[in-house]
């Protein structure tokens, strides 16, 4: 039993831990209840941040098993953390230390990865373990796509993770993950478990019958209800992002506009199914690569396109020269794995890496970060992997923008760039398909490069400060310039992001001997003066303070503080004590 919070007094469970584990094994099967530290490690530890103890990890094989497990855990007064792919960067789906007043049960949903196509594929119903890769594959034969494709920061992200954190948004036509039509379980003020069906699908009245029906799929057309007051995507995002003179960001984690029941819930309910819009796949796509030594030149491009173009870009990704350099070396294995194996095999590879790391942790004589070092060495044996023109722009220009256009927007950009470039400080080229694909993949690989750098250079690195920020839409001076007293504490600054919505990922590798928390808090003060919102698209996790609107959302959803307590640096104790 973890330490009790002072002043609360004991809150005894009605059953012993041994009795609870017996009940859970009866529900999900003995092999799907993990209790040893080595077996539970990859569920208890985040990929970048966060780790703590857990009484058990459950791996249910059906929604009914999830529901029954929740009821048993609630009666036993245990904390429940529902976890999908565990790809979060802020510890938002793992325990955080041991300062809880109750034991934690982690419920992993990876065995529940079904996807049901409805309304001729214009919408989908996804179950808890479904990943964006799986959704992409399911929609590909229909010529459609999900709200997001390969992410900016993680491999194997789940559909539910996006909805719960309002993340995504790299695709400018579609905005962040959002829906108002979900099926979820919540625990009320008295500790009772309720099932809330807001999917807009007739599934019956009894909870277990509803769960079996949604898992089986095969919904009749007459069972699907379209509510004009509820939406399955962020339907007005295009209008919002075009408002370039607004003094608020286009999107950020705590935006009250996008907090609705499960959307933005950060695991404060048990989400069981989501209904989402899908989108026609873009046709006649062309990628453009822009390099410049003047950030104001990119500012002009952003404002001109958003304000004056008839057609919005599909995507516009920024990469600083230093991020290019770090990613070229320390993101190379990720790049090569996706290029040669495909995205669908990457989650399995990372699961294998997690098991290998857990095995190595049993032997203190093995070097730290052995898997990372082996992968880094393997990647170094391959020749240079990027197109020659990318390397040339890397040498010549500090700031890089990768712009994806489709349809009539392609000619709009061609006409625009013909008048603008070459300039005194910048130039562009129209990519071949190989160049465009590799440019975007390289941009993606930048996201994990800081983690690998830390693993390889432990002796020189204290840790990483990872921020994702949203600047006001009106902000023109978007490129960060840090004071010397902060720069002197850093080994590297790695800047990349979604340029047209001005959401930037900023990874700072802190030199050995300096306090990373102190560095991070100094960064926050600077961001506050710039009118930035943070985090922009990641969970607040256990790194950030949740803002009042977000805390109110959490407390409304979870009055007993039974789900994922401590998120956003809130109370970890029952009933928010």
C-alpha positions as CSV (number, residue, x, y, z in Angstrom):
1,X,0.0,0.0,0.0
2,X,1.4,3.4,-0.9
3,X,1.7,6.2,1.6
4,X,-1.5,7.9,2.7
5,X,-1.9,11.6,2.1
6,X,-1.6,13.4,5.5
7,X,-4.9,14.3,7.1
8,X,-7.1,12.0,5.1
9,X,-7.1,8.9,7.2
10,X,-7.3,5.4,6.0
11,X,-9.7,4.5,3.2
12,X,-9.8,0.7,3.5
13,X,-10.7,-1.4,0.5
14,X,-13.7,-3.7,0.9
15,X,-11.6,-6.6,-0.4
16,X,-7.9,-7.5,0.0
17,X,-5.5,-7.1,-2.9
18,X,-5.3,-10.8,-3.2
19,X,-9.1,-11.1,-3.4
20,X,-9.2,-8.3,-6.0
21,X,-6.5,-10.0,-8.2
22,X,-8.5,-13.3,-8.0
23,X,-11.6,-11.5,-9.2
24,X,-9.8,-9.8,-12.0
25,X,-8.2,-13.1,-13.2
26,X,-11.7,-14.6,-13.3
27,X,-12.8,-11.7,-15.5
28,X,-9.9,-11.4,-18.0
29,X,-8.0,-14.6,-17.6
30,X,-5.0,-15.4,-15.4
31,X,-2.5,-14.8,-18.2
32,X,-3.9,-11.3,-18.8
33,X,-3.3,-10.0,-15.3
34,X,0.3,-9.0,-14.9
35,X,1.8,-8.2,-11.5
36,X,5.5,-8.7,-11.5
37,X,7.6,-5.5,-11.9
38,X,9.4,-6.9,-15.0
39,X,6.1,-7.8,-16.7
40,X,4.4,-4.5,-15.9
41,X,7.4,-2.2,-16.6
42,X,6.6,-1.3,-20.2
43,X,3.1,-0.3,-19.1
44,X,4.2,1.6,-16.0
45,X,7.0,3.6,-17.8
46,X,6.4,6.3,-20.4
47,X,8.5,6.5,-23.6
48,X,9.9,9.9,-22.5
49,X,8.6,10.7,-19.1
50,X,6.8,9.1,-16.1
51,X,7.0,5.9,-14.1
52,X,5.5,4.5,-11.0
53,X,4.2,1.4,-9.3
54,X,1.0,-0.5,-10.1
55,X,-0.8,-3.3,-8.3
56,X,-1.6,-4.9,-11.7
57,X,-1.8,-4.5,-15.4
58,X,-4.9,-5.9,-17.1
59,X,-5.2,-6.8,-20.7
60,X,-8.9,-7.4,-21.3
61,X,-10.1,-9.1,-24.5
62,X,-13.5,-7.5,-24.8
63,X,-15.4,-4.4,-23.8
64,X,-17.5,-6.4,-21.4
65,X,-14.3,-7.5,-19.7
66,X,-13.2,-3.8,-19.5
67,X,-16.6,-2.9,-18.0
68,X,-16.6,-5.7,-15.4
69,X,-13.0,-4.9,-14.4
70,X,-13.8,-1.3,-13.9
71,X,-16.8,-2.2,-11.6
72,X,-14.6,-4.5,-9.5
73,X,-11.8,-1.9,-9.2
74,X,-14.3,0.8,-8.3
75,X,-15.8,-1.3,-5.5
76,X,-12.3,-2.0,-4.3
77,X,-11.5,1.7,-4.3
78,X,-8.6,1.4,-6.7
79,X,-7.2,4.0,-9.1
80,X,-7.7,3.1,-12.7
81,X,-5.5,4.2,-15.5
82,X,-6.8,3.3,-19.0
83,X,-3.9,3.0,-21.4
84,X,-3.8,2.5,-25.2
85,X,-0.5,2.7,-27.1
86,X,1.5,4.4,-24.3
87,X,3.1,6.8,-26.8
88,X,2.5,10.0,-24.8
89,X,5.4,12.3,-24.1
90,X,4.4,13.8,-20.8
91,X,3.6,10.7,-18.7
92,X,-0.1,11.1,-19.1
93,X,-0.9,7.4,-19.4
94,X,1.4,6.0,-16.7
95,X,1.7,6.3,-13.0
96,X,3.8,9.2,-11.6
97,X,5.8,8.3,-8.6
98,X,4.2,6.8,-5.5
99,X,2.4,9.6,-3.8
100,X,-1.1,8.1,-4.2
101,X,-3.6,7.3,-1.5
102,X,-4.8,4.1,-3.3
103,X,-3.2,1.4,-5.4
104,X,-3.2,1.7,-9.2
105,X,-4.6,-0.8,-11.8
106,X,-3.6,-0.1,-15.4
107,X,-6.0,-1.4,-18.0
108,X,-4.2,-1.9,-21.3
109,X,-6.6,-1.8,-24.3
110,X,-4.3,-3.1,-27.0
111,X,-6.2,-6.3,-27.5
112,X,-9.3,-4.3,-28.4
113,X,-8.4,-2.8,-31.8
114,X,-11.5,-3.2,-33.9
115,X,-12.7,-0.6,-36.4
116,X,-16.2,-0.5,-37.9
117,X,-16.9,1.5,-41.0
118,X,-20.3,3.1,-41.1
119,X,-22.2,5.3,-43.6
120,X,-20.2,3.9,-46.5
121,X,-17.0,4.7,-44.8
122,X,-17.7,8.4,-44.3
123,X,-17.6,7.7,-40.6
124,X,-16.0,5.0,-38.4
125,X,-16.6,3.6,-34.9
126,X,-13.3,2.7,-33.3
127,X,-12.6,0.6,-30.2
128,X,-10.1,1.5,-27.5
129,X,-6.9,-0.2,-28.9
130,X,-7.3,1.0,-32.5
131,X,-4.3,2.9,-33.9
132,X,-4.1,5.6,-36.5
133,X,-2.1,3.1,-38.7
134,X,-4.9,0.6,-38.5
135,X,-7.5,3.2,-39.3
136,X,-5.5,4.4,-42.3
137,X,-5.3,0.9,-43.7
138,X,-9.0,0.3,-43.2
139,X,-9.9,3.5,-45.1
140,X,-7.3,3.2,-47.9
141,X,-9.4,0.9,-50.1
142,X,-12.2,3.5,-50.0
143,X,-9.9,6.4,-51.0
144,X,-10.4,8.0,-47.6
145,X,-8.2,9.0,-44.6
146,X,-8.6,9.6,-40.8
147,X,-8.3,13.1,-39.2
148,X,-4.5,12.5,-38.9
149,X,-1.8,10.4,-40.5
150,X,1.7,9.8,-39.4
151,X,2.2,12.0,-36.3
152,X,4.7,14.6,-35.4
153,X,5.9,13.1,-32.2
154,X,5.2,9.4,-31.8
155,X,5.0,6.1,-33.5
156,X,1.9,3.9,-33.2
157,X,-0.4,6.5,-31.7
158,X,-3.9,5.4,-30.8
159,X,-7.1,6.9,-32.1
160,X,-8.4,7.3,-28.5
161,X,-5.2,9.1,-27.4
162,X,-5.8,11.8,-30.0
163,X,-9.4,12.3,-28.9
164,X,-8.7,12.4,-25.2
165,X,-5.9,14.9,-25.7
166,X,-7.3,17.0,-28.6
167,X,-4.1,16.2,-30.3
168,X,-3.3,16.1,-34.0
169,X,-3.9,19.0,-36.3
170,X,-1.0,18.7,-38.7
171,X,-3.5,18.3,-41.6
172,X,-4.7,21.8,-42.0
173,X,-8.1,20.9,-43.6
174,X,-9.1,18.6,-40.7
175,X,-7.8,20.2,-37.4
176,X,-7.2,18.3,-34.2
177,X,-8.9,15.1,-33.2
178,X,-12.3,15.8,-31.9
179,X,-15.7,14.2,-31.5
180,X,-18.9,14.8,-29.5
181,X,-20.2,11.2,-30.1
182,X,-18.6,8.6,-27.8
183,X,-19.5,5.7,-25.5
184,X,-17.8,5.9,-22.1
185,X,-18.0,4.7,-18.5
186,X,-17.8,7.2,-15.6
187,X,-17.8,6.9,-11.8
188,X,-20.3,9.3,-10.2
189,X,-20.1,11.1,-6.8
190,X,-21.3,8.0,-4.9
191,X,-18.8,5.7,-6.6
192,X,-21.3,4.0,-8.9
193,X,-20.2,3.1,-12.4
194,X,-22.4,4.5,-15.2
195,X,-22.3,3.8,-19.0
196,X,-23.0,6.8,-21.2
197,X,-24.0,6.1,-24.8
198,X,-23.6,9.2,-26.9
199,X,-22.5,7.4,-30.0
200,X,-25.8,8.2,-31.8
201,X,-26.3,4.5,-32.4
202,X,-29.2,2.5,-31.1
203,X,-27.5,-0.4,-29.1
204,X,-30.1,-1.3,-26.5
205,X,-30.4,-0.4,-22.8
206,X,-28.4,-2.9,-20.8
207,X,-24.7,-2.0,-20.4
208,X,-23.3,-5.4,-21.3
209,X,-25.7,-5.8,-24.3
210,X,-24.6,-2.3,-25.5
211,X,-21.0,-3.2,-25.2
212,X,-21.4,-6.5,-27.0
213,X,-23.3,-4.8,-29.8
214,X,-20.8,-2.1,-30.4
215,X,-17.9,-4.5,-30.4
216,X,-19.6,-6.8,-32.9
217,X,-20.4,-3.9,-35.3
218,X,-22.8,-4.6,-38.2
219,X,-25.0,-1.6,-37.3
220,X,-28.1,-1.3,-39.4
221,X,-28.6,2.0,-41.2
222,X,-31.7,2.7,-39.2
223,X,-29.8,2.4,-35.9
224,X,-27.4,5.2,-36.8
225,X,-28.7,8.7,-35.7
226,X,-27.3,11.9,-37.0
227,X,-27.6,14.7,-34.5
228,X,-27.2,18.2,-36.1
229,X,-26.0,19.5,-32.7
230,X,-23.2,17.0,-32.3
231,X,-20.1,16.7,-34.6
232,X,-17.6,13.9,-35.2
233,X,-14.7,16.2,-36.2
234,X,-13.5,19.8,-35.7
235,X,-15.7,21.0,-38.5
236,X,-14.9,24.7,-38.4
237,X,-11.1,24.5,-38.0
238,X,-10.4,25.8,-41.5
239,X,-12.2,29.1,-40.8
240,X,-10.5,29.3,-37.4
241,X,-6.9,28.8,-38.7
242,X,-7.4,31.4,-41.5
243,X,-8.1,34.2,-38.9
244,X,-4.4,35.3,-39.0
245,X,-5.0,38.5,-36.9
246,X,-6.6,36.8,-33.9
247,X,-4.7,37.2,-30.7
248,X,-5.3,33.6,-29.6
249,X,-3.8,30.3,-30.9
250,X,-5.6,28.2,-33.5
251,X,-5.6,25.2,-31.2
252,X,-4.3,24.2,-27.8
253,X,-4.9,21.5,-25.3
254,X,-7.0,23.4,-22.8
255,X,-9.1,25.4,-25.3
256,X,-12.7,25.3,-23.8
257,X,-14.0,25.2,-27.4
258,X,-12.8,21.6,-27.7
259,X,-13.5,20.2,-24.3
260,X,-16.6,18.0,-24.6
261,X,-17.2,14.9,-22.5
262,X,-14.5,12.4,-23.7
263,X,-12.8,15.0,-25.9
264,X,-10.0,16.5,-23.9
265,X,-10.7,14.1,-21.0
266,X,-7.1,12.9,-20.6
267,X,-8.3,9.6,-19.3
268,X,-10.8,10.9,-16.7
269,X,-13.4,8.5,-18.0
270,X,-13.1,5.0,-19.4
271,X,-13.6,5.6,-23.1
272,X,-15.0,2.6,-24.9
273,X,-15.9,3.6,-28.4
274,X,-15.7,6.8,-30.6
275,X,-17.5,7.8,-33.7
276,X,-15.4,9.9,-36.1
277,X,-15.6,11.5,-39.5
278,X,-13.3,10.4,-42.3
279,X,-12.1,12.5,-45.2
280,X,-11.5,12.0,-48.9
281,X,-7.9,11.4,-49.7
282,X,-6.2,14.4,-51.3
283,X,-5.6,14.1,-55.1
284,X,-2.9,15.5,-57.3
285,X,-0.6,16.2,-54.4
286,X,2.7,18.0,-54.9
287,X,5.3,18.8,-52.2
288,X,7.4,22.0,-52.1
289,X,10.6,22.4,-50.1
290,X,11.5,26.0,-49.0
291,X,14.7,27.1,-47.4
292,X,15.5,30.6,-46.1
293,X,17.8,32.4,-43.7
294,X,15.2,34.9,-42.8
295,X,12.3,33.7,-40.6
296,X,10.2,36.7,-41.7
297,X,10.1,35.2,-45.2
298,X,8.3,32.1,-43.9
299,X,6.0,34.4,-41.9
300,X,5.0,36.2,-45.2
301,X,4.3,32.8,-46.8
302,X,2.1,31.7,-44.0
303,X,0.0,34.9,-43.8
304,X,-0.3,35.2,-47.6
305,X,-1.5,31.7,-48.1
306,X,-3.9,31.6,-45.2
307,X,-5.4,35.0,-46.0
308,X,-5.5,35.0,-49.8
309,X,-5.3,31.5,-51.2
310,X,-8.5,29.8,-52.3
311,X,-7.0,26.4,-51.4
312,X,-5.4,25.7,-48.0
313,X,-2.3,23.6,-47.9
314,X,-2.7,19.9,-46.9
315,X,0.2,20.2,-44.6
316,X,3.0,22.6,-43.8
317,X,5.8,21.4,-41.6
318,X,8.7,23.5,-40.2
319,X,12.2,22.1,-39.4
320,X,15.2,24.2,-38.1
321,X,18.7,23.4,-39.4
322,X,19.8,22.0,-36.0
323,X,16.8,19.7,-35.9
324,X,17.7,18.5,-39.4
325,X,21.2,17.8,-38.2
326,X,20.1,15.9,-35.0
327,X,17.4,13.9,-36.9
328,X,19.8,13.0,-39.7
329,X,22.0,11.1,-37.2
330,X,19.8,10.2,-34.2
331,X,16.5,9.6,-36.0
332,X,18.0,7.6,-38.8
333,X,16.9,4.2,-37.6
334,X,13.3,5.4,-37.2
335,X,13.4,6.8,-40.8
336,X,14.9,3.5,-42.2
337,X,12.5,1.3,-40.3
338,X,9.4,3.1,-41.6
339,X,10.9,3.3,-45.1
340,X,11.7,-0.3,-45.4
341,X,9.2,-2.0,-43.0
342,X,6.2,0.3,-43.2
343,X,4.4,2.0,-40.4
344,X,2.2,-1.0,-39.5
345,X,5.2,-3.0,-38.2
346,X,6.7,-0.2,-36.1
347,X,4.4,-0.6,-33.0
348,X,5.4,-4.3,-32.8
349,X,9.1,-3.3,-33.0
350,X,8.7,-0.8,-30.1
351,X,6.9,-3.4,-28.1
352,X,9.8,-5.8,-28.7
353,X,12.2,-3.0,-27.7
354,X,10.2,-2.6,-24.4
355,X,10.4,-6.3,-23.6
356,X,14.2,-6.2,-24.4
357,X,14.7,-3.2,-22.1
358,X,12.7,-4.9,-19.3
359,X,14.9,-8.1,-19.7
360,X,18.1,-6.0,-19.6
361,X,16.9,-4.2,-16.5
362,X,17.2,-7.5,-14.6
363,X,21.0,-7.5,-15.0
364,X,22.7,-4.4,-13.5
365,X,26.0,-5.2,-15.3
366,X,24.5,-4.5,-18.7
367,X,25.0,-0.9,-20.0
368,X,22.1,1.5,-19.7
369,X,20.1,2.2,-22.9
370,X,21.5,-0.9,-24.5
371,X,18.7,-1.3,-27.1
372,X,19.1,2.4,-28.2
373,X,22.9,1.9,-28.5
374,X,22.4,-1.2,-30.6
375,X,19.9,0.5,-32.9
376,X,22.0,3.6,-33.2
377,X,25.0,1.5,-34.2
378,X,23.0,-0.5,-36.7
379,X,21.7,2.7,-38.4
380,X,25.3,4.0,-38.7
381,X,26.2,1.1,-41.0
382,X,23.7,2.4,-43.6
383,X,24.8,5.1,-46.2
384,X,23.3,8.6,-46.2
385,X,19.5,8.2,-46.5
386,X,18.2,11.6,-47.6
387,X,18.0,13.1,-51.1
388,X,20.9,15.3,-52.3
389,X,18.8,18.5,-52.6
390,X,17.8,18.2,-48.9
391,X,21.4,18.0,-47.9
392,X,22.2,21.0,-50.1
393,X,19.4,23.1,-48.5
394,X,20.6,22.0,-45.1
395,X,24.0,23.5,-45.8
396,X,22.7,26.7,-47.2
397,X,19.6,27.6,-45.2
398,X,18.7,27.8,-41.4
399,X,14.9,27.5,-41.7
400,X,13.1,24.8,-43.7
401,X,9.4,24.5,-44.6
402,X,7.9,21.5,-46.3
403,X,4.6,22.4,-48.0
404,X,2.1,19.9,-49.3
405,X,-0.6,21.2,-51.7
406,X,-3.3,19.4,-53.7
407,X,-5.6,20.0,-56.5
408,X,-5.9,23.6,-57.7
409,X,-3.7,24.7,-54.8
410,X,-0.7,23.3,-56.5
411,X,-0.8,26.0,-59.3
412,X,-1.6,28.7,-56.8
413,X,1.7,27.9,-55.0
414,X,3.6,27.7,-58.3
415,X,2.4,31.1,-59.3
416,X,3.1,32.6,-55.9
417,X,6.6,31.2,-55.5
418,X,7.5,32.2,-59.1
419,X,7.1,35.8,-58.0
420,X,8.7,35.4,-54.6
421,X,11.8,33.2,-55.2
422,X,14.7,33.2,-55.6
423,X,15.1,36.0,-53.0
424,X,18.1,37.4,-51.3
425,X,17.7,35.0,-48.4
426,X,15.7,32.0,-49.7
427,X,14.7,29.6,-52.5
428,X,12.5,26.6,-53.1
429,X,12.2,23.5,-55.3
430,X,9.3,21.4,-56.3
431,X,9.9,17.9,-54.9
432,X,9.9,14.6,-56.7
433,X,7.7,12.0,-55.0
434,X,10.7,10.4,-53.4
435,X,12.0,13.8,-52.2
436,X,8.6,14.8,-50.7
437,X,8.1,11.5,-49.0
438,X,11.5,11.5,-47.5
439,X,11.3,15.2,-46.5
440,X,8.2,14.6,-44.4
441,X,9.5,11.3,-43.0
442,X,12.7,13.1,-41.9
443,X,10.6,15.8,-40.3
444,X,8.8,13.0,-38.4
445,X,12.0,11.4,-37.3
446,X,13.1,14.6,-35.7
447,X,10.6,14.1,-32.9
448,X,12.3,11.1,-31.4
449,X,15.9,12.3,-32.0
450,X,16.3,14.1,-28.7
451,X,15.4,10.9,-26.8
452,X,18.0,8.9,-28.7
453,X,20.6,11.7,-28.3
454,X,20.0,11.5,-24.5
455,X,20.4,7.8,-24.5
456,X,23.7,7.9,-26.4
457,X,25.2,10.9,-24.5
458,X,24.1,10.2,-20.9
459,X,27.4,11.5,-19.5
460,X,27.0,14.9,-21.1
461,X,23.2,15.3,-20.8
462,X,21.2,15.9,-17.7
463,X,17.8,15.4,-19.3
464,X,15.4,16.8,-21.9
465,X,12.9,19.7,-21.5
466,X,10.3,19.0,-24.2
467,X,7.7,21.7,-24.8
468,X,5.0,22.0,-27.4
469,X,3.6,25.4,-27.7
470,X,0.9,27.3,-29.6
471,X,1.5,30.9,-30.5
472,X,-1.3,33.4,-31.2
473,X,-2.4,33.4,-34.8
474,X,-1.4,37.1,-35.1
475,X,2.2,36.4,-33.9
476,X,4.8,37.3,-36.5
477,X,7.9,36.9,-34.5
478,X,7.5,33.2,-34.1
479,X,11.2,32.1,-34.0
480,X,12.5,31.8,-30.5
481,X,15.6,33.7,-29.3
482,X,16.7,32.7,-25.8
483,X,18.7,34.7,-23.4
484,X,22.4,33.7,-22.8
485,X,21.7,32.5,-19.2
486,X,19.4,29.8,-20.6
487,X,21.3,29.0,-23.8
488,X,24.5,28.4,-21.7
489,X,22.7,25.5,-20.0
490,X,21.8,23.7,-23.2
491,X,23.6,21.3,-25.4
492,X,21.1,21.6,-28.3
493,X,17.8,23.4,-29.1
494,X,15.6,21.3,-31.5
495,X,12.8,23.2,-33.2
496,X,10.2,21.7,-35.5
497,X,6.4,22.0,-35.8
498,X,3.2,22.6,-37.7
499,X,3.9,25.9,-39.2
500,X,0.5,27.2,-40.4
501,X,-1.2,26.8,-37.0
502,X,1.9,28.0,-35.3
503,X,2.2,24.9,-33.1
504,X,5.9,24.2,-32.4
505,X,7.7,21.4,-30.7
506,X,10.8,22.6,-28.9
507,X,13.1,20.1,-27.4
508,X,16.0,21.4,-25.2
509,X,18.8,19.0,-24.3
510,X,20.1,20.2,-21.0
511,X,23.8,20.0,-20.1
512,X,24.9,17.7,-17.3
513,X,24.8,19.4,-13.9
514,X,22.0,21.9,-14.6
515,X,18.5,21.6,-13.1
516,X,16.0,20.7,-15.9
517,X,13.0,21.8,-13.8
518,X,14.6,25.2,-13.3
519,X,15.3,25.5,-17.0
520,X,11.7,24.5,-17.9
521,X,10.2,27.0,-15.5
522,X,12.4,29.7,-17.0
523,X,11.0,28.7,-20.4
524,X,7.5,29.0,-19.2
525,X,8.0,32.6,-18.0
526,X,9.2,33.5,-21.5
527,X,6.3,31.7,-23.2
528,X,3.8,33.5,-20.9
529,X,5.2,36.9,-22.0
530,X,4.7,35.8,-25.7
531,X,1.0,34.9,-25.1
532,X,1.7,31.2,-25.9
533,X,-0.5,28.3,-24.8
534,X,1.2,25.1,-23.7
535,X,0.9,22.2,-24.1
536,X,-0.5,22.7,-27.6
537,X,-1.4,19.2,-28.5
538,X,0.1,16.8,-26.0
539,X,-1.6,15.7,-22.8
540,X,-0.7,18.0,-19.8
541,X,0.5,14.7,-18.3
542,X,2.4,15.1,-15.1
543,X,4.7,17.8,-16.5
544,X,2.3,20.8,-16.9
545,X,-0.2,22.5,-14.7
546,X,-3.7,22.0,-16.0
547,X,-5.4,25.4,-16.5
548,X,-8.7,26.1,-14.8
549,X,-11.0,25.2,-17.7
550,X,-9.2,21.8,-18.0
551,X,-9.3,21.2,-14.2
552,X,-13.1,21.9,-14.2
553,X,-13.5,19.5,-17.1
554,X,-11.7,16.8,-15.2
555,X,-13.6,17.3,-12.0
556,X,-16.9,17.2,-13.8
557,X,-16.1,14.0,-15.5
558,X,-14.5,12.3,-12.5
559,X,-15.8,13.7,-9.2
560,X,-14.2,10.9,-7.1
561,X,-10.8,11.3,-8.8
562,X,-10.7,7.6,-9.6
563,X,-9.3,7.8,-13.1
564,X,-5.7,8.9,-13.7
565,X,-5.4,11.2,-10.7
566,X,-2.6,13.8,-10.5
567,X,-2.9,14.6,-14.2
568,X,-2.1,18.2,-14.8
569,X,-0.4,18.3,-11.3
570,X,-3.8,18.1,-9.7
571,X,-4.6,16.1,-6.5
572,X,-3.7,12.4,-6.5
573,X,-6.2,11.7,-3.6
574,X,-9.7,10.4,-3.6
575,X,-12.5,13.0,-4.1
576,X,-9.8,15.6,-5.0
577,X,-8.7,16.0,-1.4
